[in-house]
Amino acid sequence: MIKHHPSAELIAAHAAGELSAALSTAISAHCELCDHCQQLLLDVEDELAFALFAAPHTTDTAPAKIDDICHDIIQQTPTATAVEHTARYVCINNRNYRLPSALQHTKLQPWHRFGPISRMRFELEQVDGSRISLLHMEAGGKIQHHTHQGQEFTLVLAGSFADEDGRYQQGDIVLRDGQHQHSPHSEQGCLCLTVVDAPLHFTKGLSQVLNLFGHSIY
Ligand SMILES: [Zn+2]
């Protein structure tokens, strides 16, 4: 069961088109896995549509008629579940993972391996410098203690991982920034979607060497 969701504010910003393409893609991918947030998104989109169509005419048109028109338009709008997609998979360690529909058409670069961690970047134009990637952690894998110079948004697509604050399973999202320090690890392995807008900053052990790695996996 999904326990960690994006905030209502983040879903509203996504519906209003105010988020970066990378973050918007990640929110869409979460809503595809989460019935609760998918309904929340549909409700916000309905409210926005009513506001958009009703606002310019409120002074000179009867409100009841506008409501009828808006209702008809919303009824005719196809929902995400009604759209058919060809399934897209990525393969790593001889295992295929199905990607969410939100990621069906975005170009992918090859896998880059860093020990038990592998990273595959999406080719998505980003004006704010953020990057969207798949991050695969092998069973028993761990990322050393680090903090963030920017924001890190993680969506678990398969498997699970844990850090100092909790355990995260398929569909869960985790938001971390410079206020957090953590060391994610996975007993069974996991595939995550990450949106990061600055390199990870390692804080313990061989931090100077690890910070080169931090630039590579973000
Ligand atoms: Zn949710």
Residues whose N, C-alpha, C, O or C-beta is under 5 A from the ligand:
A	BS01	ZN	H5 P6 C34 H36 C37
